[in-house]
Amino acid sequence: MSGRTPIEVVDLALKAATAYDRDDLAVRLAQTRQRLLDPAVRVLVVGEFKQGKSHLVNALVNAPVCPVDDDVATAVPTVVRYAESPNVVLVGETAVRTEVPVEQLADYVSEAGNPGNRRGLRHAEVGIPRSVLAGGLCLVDTPGVGGLGSVHGATTMTALPSADAVLMVSDAAQEYTATELEFLRQAARVCPTVVCVLTKIDLYPDWRRIAERDLAHLAAADLSADLLPVSSVLRLHAVREGDQALNHESGFPLLLNHLRDRIVGRAAELATRSVVHDVRGVALQLTTAMGAELTALRDPDRAEDLLSRLRDAKRRADALRERSARWQQTLNDGVGDLISDVEYDLRDRMRKITRDAEAELDGIDPMLVEEQFVGWVLQRVAAAASANFVWTNQRARWLAGQVGDHFADDGGGVLPDLHAHDPAAPLSQTIPLEFGRPEAFGLGQKLIVGLRGGYGGTLMIGMLSTIGGLALLNPISVAAGVLLGRKVVKDERKRMLERRRSEAKLAVRRFVDDVGFQLGKESRDVLRELQRDLRDHFTGCAAELSRSLSESMKSAQRAVDSDRGERDKRIRDVRAELDRIAHLATAADALVDRVGTTR
């Protein structure tokens, strides 16, 4: 028994659940089996623009799967997984899947071929036959995040909770920037494993000093992530030439070992522990009824006390299935409060952005710095979206724990797999921030405005000067007309500047309002989905518990109603059944022992 694999243990438990007519337990085990058959381990490769992320992925799988060039940047996330033969599938915003030739991948995932993701793709999936991917490793090459201060950074942040690990890529040209460290802090809060990769060490002889400074920054930020220096160029050349020494110098053997042992191995360990928990739970449910029957068979005089305790437990289990159950109230109230808090936090962040943007506009001409200003606002909004998302994710997990603890007080189970929850992505729809076209005020317009203002000044001063015997047009009246004309032109230029500022402020307010509206809707959707997941999970646990207690009551009652001869025979049968279930639990325990010895 101790040599069984996790899938074999699950199959054994499925047979037991089916044999004892526990279809509810069989459904849970079928889900467990499905998770084992899909061993994908998602590893996100993230970092600033042009840090060598795509080159790193290519070097890991020893294949040019991601487009790489000095002028090429990734525009669409590229998922690289194992396949028997090379293939590329594009996934659109509506989840429509389209297969394209492998050689056309760059036309869809790079900024050159798909600038700003105008084709509207969620991601591209690349399948290749590589042994490094055969164990379930799935690499995701993401667009440059630009730290938390970018739209790509906000979108990448939403994918982190569904990832098993993150490879944070930064080249050896300089030490970590403030935005990179901030992204690492946020990523460490929502992802179980973060690994830092220092790339391009072949280009920078002083990379060791940069690595030391990066480690110091990580320590100062209280981040325990490992730092692995690598060279993708050396790795690809070493593999091509079969040079083991050069391959070792590239640093990739350490990175591959880290992926295999710390990430893929850890995911397998977590999957095994999940199997053990589910199988143990099934064994406990099956044992409950048989244990009650065996107790009643052994001591019929105490059977009535046992039945009374079982009835009380059954009433408590049935109460868990009611809408008025305490855990239901905790969940509903918690989600309502959380939605309110998240919306308030988001509105507060957006209002601060609006105030700062308007204050900034008061001192600049939007027409002269429109591109820089729009980029600055987009960065601020994306940073706010990311911070709000991380806070929402942390609060949601805290709420799930509160509900789980409250449910456990009544004899329930544990939390569902919230790690696999796929939240909506902030800024998933493109919302433009554009200023209106400014009024033309060239030399011709200035002459017309100046002449219009100067004419009145010349006429007024000229008429006054005629009193002194001067002509209508004289040096004084002409000079007055020029001065007044210049003032009118200056005032018109100031009026147009204020109008541009006013229109820019209106555009910023409209943009921030639209983004806040969209993010608020997506946050509510995420929390409502979390509420449904927790509700369904705990309702299922309550139903399983109630059915187990019902079976226990029936078994105990049968034991009471049976005669002495039947009781003796049934005791032997029940003991044999309990031994078989004990062997099932032993097989599950053996999985834990093997996981512990292989760590």
HELIX and SHEET records of a PDB file:
HELIX    1   1 PRO A    6  ALA A   19  1                                  14    
HELIX    2   2 ASP A   23  LEU A   37  1                                  15    
HELIX    3   3 LYS A   53  VAL A   61  1                                   9    
HELIX    4   4 VAL A  102  GLN A  104  5                                   3    
HELIX    5   5 ALA A  106  VAL A  109  1                                   4    
HELIX    6   6 PRO A  115  ASN A  117  5                                   3    
HELIX    7   7 SER A  131  ALA A  134  1                                   4    
HELIX    8   8 VAL A  151  ALA A  159  1                                   9    
HELIX    9   9 LEU A  160  SER A  162  5                                   3    
HELIX   10  10 ALA A  178  VAL A  190  1                                  13    
HELIX   11  11 TRP A  207  ALA A  220  1                                  14    
HELIX   12  12 SER A  232  GLU A  241  1                                  10    
HELIX   13  13 GLN A  244  SER A  250  1                                   7    
HELIX   14  14 PHE A  252  HIS A  258  1                                   7    
HELIX   15  15 LEU A  259  VAL A  264  3                                   6    
HELIX   16  16 GLY A  265  ARG A  298  1                                  34    
HELIX   17  17 PRO A  300  ARG A  302  5                                   3    
HELIX   18  18 ALA A  303  LEU A  320  1                                  18    
HELIX   19  19 ARG A  326  LEU A  361  1                                  36    
HELIX   20  20 GLU A  370  ALA A  408  1                                  39    
HELIX   21  21 LEU A  418  ALA A  420  5                                   3    
HELIX   22  22 LEU A  443  THR A  466  1                                  24    
HELIX   23  23 PRO A  475  ASP A  561  1                                  87    
HELIX   24  24 ARG A  564  THR A  598  1                                  35    
SHEET    1   A 9 ARG A  97  VAL A 100  0                                        
SHEET    2   A 9 ASN A  87  GLY A  92 -1                                        
SHEET    3   A 9 LEU A 121  ILE A 128 -1                                        
SHEET    4   A 9 THR A  78  TYR A  82  1                                        
SHEET    5   A 9 LEU A 137  ASP A 141 -1                                        
SHEET    6   A 9 VAL A  41  GLY A  47  1                                        
SHEET    7   A 9 ALA A 165  ASP A 171  1                                        
SHEET    8   A 9 VAL A 194  THR A 199  1                                        
SHEET    9   A 9 ASP A 226  PRO A 229  1                                        
END                                                                             
